[in-house]
Amino acid sequence: MVALDVHTRRSEQVRLAKTLKQDWRLITEGTGVTILALSCHPGNGSDFVLDYVRFSFDGSQWLKYSRQELGMWESDEPFPPRSAFP
């Protein structure tokens, strides 16, 4: 699957993984399907960052919305609520 990043306006391959520091969920919103993806990885320096990504289908293409913040998450913790994603 390919998604258009709404920030960079570039198309990119969608890669979803379930690991110790990555997970994703498929949810139904209205009549459509949304994919929420979360990943935790080292940022600049010694801090970890969280990438919150939402993929939604606009009727003709998949769109990628993302935001990043400092933090740590592992898959044995609860998955963040929908409101945490852009």
CNS distance restraints for C-alpha pairs under 8 A (distance, minus, plus):
assign (resid   1 and name CA) (resid  13 and name CA) 6.03 0.50 0.50
assign (resid   1 and name CA) (resid  14 and name CA) 5.62 0.50 0.50
assign (resid   2 and name CA) (resid  11 and name CA) 6.40 0.50 0.50
assign (resid   2 and name CA) (resid  12 and name CA) 5.46 0.50 0.50
assign (resid   2 and name CA) (resid  13 and name CA) 4.55 0.50 0.50
assign (resid   2 and name CA) (resid  14 and name CA) 5.59 0.50 0.50
assign (resid   2 and name CA) (resid  62 and name CA) 6.80 0.50 0.50
assign (resid   3 and name CA) (resid  11 and name CA) 5.47 0.50 0.50
assign (resid   3 and name CA) (resid  12 and name CA) 5.57 0.50 0.50
assign (resid   3 and name CA) (resid  13 and name CA) 6.49 0.50 0.50
assign (resid   3 and name CA) (resid  14 and name CA) 6.46 0.50 0.50
assign (resid   3 and name CA) (resid  55 and name CA) 7.52 0.50 0.50
assign (resid   3 and name CA) (resid  61 and name CA) 6.87 0.50 0.50
assign (resid   3 and name CA) (resid  62 and name CA) 4.58 0.50 0.50
assign (resid   3 and name CA) (resid  63 and name CA) 5.08 0.50 0.50
assign (resid   3 and name CA) (resid  64 and name CA) 5.88 0.50 0.50
assign (resid   4 and name CA) (resid   9 and name CA) 6.11 0.50 0.50
assign (resid   4 and name CA) (resid  10 and name CA) 5.58 0.50 0.50
assign (resid   4 and name CA) (resid  11 and name CA) 4.27 0.50 0.50
assign (resid   4 and name CA) (resid  12 and name CA) 6.41 0.50 0.50
assign (resid   4 and name CA) (resid  61 and name CA) 7.54 0.50 0.50
assign (resid   4 and name CA) (resid  62 and name CA) 6.28 0.50 0.50
assign (resid   4 and name CA) (resid  63 and name CA) 4.84 0.50 0.50
assign (resid   4 and name CA) (resid  64 and name CA) 5.81 0.50 0.50
assign (resid   5 and name CA) (resid   9 and name CA) 5.23 0.50 0.50
assign (resid   5 and name CA) (resid  10 and name CA) 5.53 0.50 0.50
assign (resid   5 and name CA) (resid  11 and name CA) 6.15 0.50 0.50
assign (resid   5 and name CA) (resid  12 and name CA) 7.27 0.50 0.50
assign (resid   5 and name CA) (resid  63 and name CA) 5.99 0.50 0.50
assign (resid   5 and name CA) (resid  64 and name CA) 4.61 0.50 0.50
assign (resid   5 and name CA) (resid  65 and name CA) 6.49 0.50 0.50
assign (resid   6 and name CA) (resid  10 and name CA) 7.72 0.50 0.50
assign (resid   6 and name CA) (resid  63 and name CA) 6.50 0.50 0.50
assign (resid   6 and name CA) (resid  64 and name CA) 5.98 0.50 0.50
assign (resid   6 and name CA) (resid  65 and name CA) 6.12 0.50 0.50
assign (resid   7 and name CA) (resid  65 and name CA) 7.45 0.50 0.50
assign (resid  16 and name CA) (resid  23 and name CA) 7.51 0.50 0.50
assign (resid  16 and name CA) (resid  24 and name CA) 6.84 0.50 0.50
assign (resid  16 and name CA) (resid  37 and name CA) 7.26 0.50 0.50
assign (resid  17 and name CA) (resid  22 and name CA) 6.07 0.50 0.50
assign (resid  17 and name CA) (resid  23 and name CA) 5.95 0.50 0.50
assign (resid  17 and name CA) (resid  24 and name CA) 7.14 0.50 0.50
assign (resid  18 and name CA) (resid  22 and name CA) 5.25 0.50 0.50
assign (resid  18 and name CA) (resid  23 and name CA) 4.46 0.50 0.50
assign (resid  18 and name CA) (resid  24 and name CA) 6.86 0.50 0.50
assign (resid  19 and name CA) (resid  23 and name CA) 6.43 0.50 0.50
assign (resid  19 and name CA) (resid  75 and name CA) 7.06 0.50 0.50
assign (resid  20 and name CA) (resid  74 and name CA) 5.57 0.50 0.50
assign (resid  20 and name CA) (resid  75 and name CA) 5.16 0.50 0.50
assign (resid  20 and name CA) (resid  76 and name CA) 7.76 0.50 0.50
assign (resid  21 and name CA) (resid  39 and name CA) 5.70 0.50 0.50
assign (resid  21 and name CA) (resid  40 and name CA) 5.26 0.50 0.50
assign (resid  21 and name CA) (resid  41 and name CA) 7.35 0.50 0.50
assign (resid  21 and name CA) (resid  73 and name CA) 6.42 0.50 0.50
assign (resid  21 and name CA) (resid  74 and name CA) 4.77 0.50 0.50
assign (resid  21 and name CA) (resid  75 and name CA) 5.87 0.50 0.50
assign (resid  22 and name CA) (resid  37 and name CA) 7.52 0.50 0.50
assign (resid  22 and name CA) (resid  38 and name CA) 5.63 0.50 0.50
assign (resid  22 and name CA) (resid  39 and name CA) 4.31 0.50 0.50
assign (resid  22 and name CA) (resid  40 and name CA) 6.47 0.50 0.50
assign (resid  22 and name CA) (resid  74 and name CA) 7.39 0.50 0.50
assign (resid  22 and name CA) (resid  75 and name CA) 6.86 0.50 0.50
assign (resid  23 and name CA) (resid  37 and name CA) 5.91 0.50 0.50
assign (resid  23 and name CA) (resid  38 and name CA) 5.51 0.50 0.50
assign (resid  23 and name CA) (resid  39 and name CA) 6.66 0.50 0.50
assign (resid  23 and name CA) (resid  75 and name CA) 6.90 0.50 0.50
assign (resid  24 and name CA) (resid  35 and name CA) 6.96 0.50 0.50
assign (resid  24 and name CA) (resid  36 and name CA) 5.42 0.50 0.50
assign (resid  24 and name CA) (resid  37 and name CA) 4.13 0.50 0.50
assign (resid  24 and name CA) (resid  38 and name CA) 6.10 0.50 0.50
assign (resid  25 and name CA) (resid  35 and name CA) 5.74 0.50 0.50
assign (resid  25 and name CA) (resid  36 and name CA) 5.20 0.50 0.50
assign (resid  25 and name CA) (resid  37 and name CA) 6.52 0.50 0.50
assign (resid  26 and name CA) (resid  33 and name CA) 6.91 0.50 0.50
assign (resid  26 and name CA) (resid  34 and name CA) 5.91 0.50 0.50
assign (resid  26 and name CA) (resid  35 and name CA) 4.67 0.50 0.50
assign (resid  26 and name CA) (resid  36 and name CA) 6.50 0.50 0.50
assign (resid  27 and name CA) (resid  33 and name CA) 5.78 0.50 0.50
assign (resid  27 and name CA) (resid  34 and name CA) 5.29 0.50 0.50
assign (resid  27 and name CA) (resid  35 and name CA) 6.28 0.50 0.50
assign (resid  27 and name CA) (resid  36 and name CA) 7.67 0.50 0.50
assign (resid  28 and name CA) (resid  32 and name CA) 5.85 0.50 0.50
assign (resid  28 and name CA) (resid  33 and name CA) 4.60 0.50 0.50
assign (resid  28 and name CA) (resid  34 and name CA) 6.13 0.50 0.50
assign (resid  29 and name CA) (resid  33 and name CA) 5.92 0.50 0.50
assign (resid  29 and name CA) (resid  34 and name CA) 6.66 0.50 0.50
assign (resid  32 and name CA) (resid  57 and name CA) 7.35 0.50 0.50
assign (resid  33 and name CA) (resid  56 and name CA) 6.79 0.50 0.50
assign (resid  33 and name CA) (resid  57 and name CA) 7.24 0.50 0.50
assign (resid  34 and name CA) (resid  54 and name CA) 6.94 0.50 0.50
assign (resid  34 and name CA) (resid  55 and name CA) 5.77 0.50 0.50
assign (resid  34 and name CA) (resid  56 and name CA) 4.92 0.50 0.50
assign (resid  34 and name CA) (resid  57 and name CA) 7.31 0.50 0.50
assign (resid  35 and name CA) (resid  54 and name CA) 5.68 0.50 0.50
assign (resid  35 and name CA) (resid  55 and name CA) 5.02 0.50 0.50
assign (resid  35 and name CA) (resid  56 and name CA) 6.64 0.50 0.50
assign (resid  36 and name CA) (resid  52 and name CA) 7.52 0.50 0.50
assign (resid  36 and name CA) (resid  53 and name CA) 5.82 0.50 0.50
assign (resid  36 and name CA) (resid  54 and name CA) 4.66 0.50 0.50
assign (resid  36 and name CA) (resid  55 and name CA) 6.52 0.50 0.50
assign (resid  36 and name CA) (resid  82 and name CA) 7.81 0.50 0.50
assign (resid  36 and name CA) (resid  85 and name CA) 7.32 0.50 0.50
assign (resid  37 and name CA) (resid  51 and name CA) 7.96 0.50 0.50
assign (resid  37 and name CA) (resid  52 and name CA) 6.15 0.50 0.50
assign (resid  37 and name CA) (resid  53 and name CA) 5.05 0.50 0.50
assign (resid  37 and name CA) (resid  54 and name CA) 6.34 0.50 0.50
assign (resid  38 and name CA) (resid  50 and name CA) 6.94 0.50 0.50
assign (resid  38 and name CA) (resid  51 and name CA) 5.66 0.50 0.50
assign (resid  38 and name CA) (resid  52 and name CA) 4.99 0.50 0.50
assign (resid  38 and name CA) (resid  53 and name CA) 6.32 0.50 0.50
assign (resid  39 and name CA) (resid  50 and name CA) 5.66 0.50 0.50
assign (resid  39 and name CA) (resid  51 and name CA) 5.23 0.50 0.50
assign (resid  39 and name CA) (resid  52 and name CA) 7.00 0.50 0.50
assign (resid  39 and name CA) (resid  73 and name CA) 7.81 0.50 0.50
assign (resid  40 and name CA) (resid  48 and name CA) 6.71 0.50 0.50
assign (resid  40 and name CA) (resid  49 and name CA) 5.67 0.50 0.50
assign (resid  40 and name CA) (resid  50 and name CA) 4.58 0.50 0.50
assign (resid  40 and name CA) (resid  51 and name CA) 6.46 0.50 0.50
assign (resid  40 and name CA) (resid  71 and name CA) 7.71 0.50 0.50
assign (resid  40 and name CA) (resid  72 and name CA) 6.17 0.50 0.50
assign (resid  40 and name CA) (resid  73 and name CA) 5.96 0.50 0.50
assign (resid  40 and name CA) (resid  74 and name CA) 7.46 0.50 0.50
assign (resid  41 and name CA) (resid  48 and name CA) 5.49 0.50 0.50
assign (resid  41 and name CA) (resid  49 and name CA) 5.65 0.50 0.50
assign (resid  41 and name CA) (resid  50 and name CA) 6.74 0.50 0.50
assign (resid  42 and name CA) (resid  46 and name CA) 6.90 0.50 0.50
assign (resid  42 and name CA) (resid  47 and name CA) 6.09 0.50 0.50
assign (resid  42 and name CA) (resid  48 and name CA) 4.32 0.50 0.50
assign (resid  42 and name CA) (resid  49 and name CA) 6.09 0.50 0.50
assign (resid  43 and name CA) (resid  47 and name CA) 5.63 0.50 0.50
assign (resid  43 and name CA) (resid  48 and name CA) 5.14 0.50 0.50
assign (resid  43 and name CA) (resid  49 and name CA) 5.49 0.50 0.50
assign (resid  44 and name CA) (resid  48 and name CA) 7.99 0.50 0.50
assign (resid  47 and name CA) (resid  70 and name CA) 7.02 0.50 0.50
assign (resid  47 and name CA) (resid  71 and name CA) 7.63 0.50 0.50
assign (resid  48 and name CA) (resid  70 and name CA) 5.99 0.50 0.50
assign (resid  48 and name CA) (resid  71 and name CA) 5.59 0.50 0.50
assign (resid  48 and name CA) (resid  72 and name CA) 5.88 0.50 0.50
assign (resid  49 and name CA) (resid  68 and name CA) 6.65 0.50 0.50
assign (resid  49 and name CA) (resid  69 and name CA) 5.54 0.50 0.50
assign (resid  49 and name CA) (resid  70 and name CA) 4.31 0.50 0.50
assign (resid  49 and name CA) (resid  71 and name CA) 5.05 0.50 0.50
assign (resid  49 and name CA) (resid  72 and name CA) 6.51 0.50 0.50
assign (resid  50 and name CA) (resid  68 and name CA) 5.53 0.50 0.50
assign (resid  50 and name CA) (resid  69 and name CA) 5.41 0.50 0.50
assign (resid  50 and name CA) (resid  70 and name CA) 6.07 0.50 0.50
assign (resid  50 and name CA) (resid  71 and name CA) 5.74 0.50 0.50
assign (resid  50 and name CA) (resid  72 and name CA) 6.62 0.50 0.50
assign (resid  50 and name CA) (resid  73 and name CA) 7.39 0.50 0.50
assign (resid  51 and name CA) (resid  66 and name CA) 6.94 0.50 0.50
assign (resid  51 and name CA) (resid  67 and name CA) 5.97 0.50 0.50
assign (resid  51 and name CA) (resid  68 and name CA) 4.61 0.50 0.50
assign (resid  51 and name CA) (resid  69 and name CA) 6.89 0.50 0.50
assign (resid  52 and name CA) (resid  66 and name CA) 5.55 0.50 0.50
assign (resid  52 and name CA) (resid  67 and name CA) 5.38 0.50 0.50
assign (resid  52 and name CA) (resid  68 and name CA) 6.16 0.50 0.50
assign (resid  52 and name CA) (resid  84 and name CA) 7.45 0.50 0.50
assign (resid  52 and name CA) (resid  85 and name CA) 5.51 0.50 0.50
assign (resid  52 and name CA) (resid  86 and name CA) 7.23 0.50 0.50
assign (resid  53 and name CA) (resid  64 and name CA) 6.86 0.50 0.50
assign (resid  53 and name CA) (resid  65 and name CA) 5.69 0.50 0.50
assign (resid  53 and name CA) (resid  66 and name CA) 4.33 0.50 0.50
assign (resid  53 and name CA) (resid  67 and name CA) 6.66 0.50 0.50
assign (resid  53 and name CA) (resid  85 and name CA) 6.39 0.50 0.50
assign (resid  53 and name CA) (resid  86 and name CA) 7.00 0.50 0.50
assign (resid  54 and name CA) (resid  64 and name CA) 5.83 0.50 0.50
assign (resid  54 and name CA) (resid  65 and name CA) 5.15 0.50 0.50
assign (resid  54 and name CA) (resid  66 and name CA) 6.30 0.50 0.50
assign (resid  54 and name CA) (resid  85 and name CA) 6.40 0.50 0.50
assign (resid  54 and name CA) (resid  86 and name CA) 6.47 0.50 0.50
assign (resid  55 and name CA) (resid  62 and name CA) 6.38 0.50 0.50
assign (resid  55 and name CA) (resid  63 and name CA) 5.45 0.50 0.50
assign (resid  55 and name CA) (resid  64 and name CA) 4.67 0.50 0.50
assign (resid  55 and name CA) (resid  65 and name CA) 6.39 0.50 0.50
assign (resid  56 and name CA) (resid  62 and name CA) 5.51 0.50 0.50
assign (resid  56 and name CA) (resid  63 and name CA) 5.34 0.50 0.50
assign (resid  56 and name CA) (resid  64 and name CA) 6.82 0.50 0.50
assign (resid  57 and name CA) (resid  61 and name CA) 5.59 0.50 0.50
assign (resid  57 and name CA) (resid  62 and name CA) 4.35 0.50 0.50
assign (resid  57 and name CA) (resid  63 and name CA) 6.16 0.50 0.50
assign (resid  58 and name CA) (resid  62 and name CA) 6.39 0.50 0.50
assign (resid  58 and name CA) (resid  63 and name CA) 7.16 0.50 0.50
assign (resid  65 and name CA) (resid  86 and name CA) 6.07 0.50 0.50
assign (resid  66 and name CA) (resid  85 and name CA) 7.47 0.50 0.50
assign (resid  66 and name CA) (resid  86 and name CA) 6.03 0.50 0.50
assign (resid  67 and name CA) (resid  85 and name CA) 7.53 0.50 0.50
assign (resid  67 and name CA) (resid  86 and name CA) 6.56 0.50 0.50
assign (resid  73 and name CA) (resid  77 and name CA) 6.93 0.50 0.50
assign (resid  75 and name CA) (resid  79 and name CA) 7.57 0.50 0.50
assign (resid  80 and name CA) (resid  84 and name CA) 6.31 0.50 0.50
assign (resid  81 and name CA) (resid  85 and name CA) 7.72 0.50 0.50
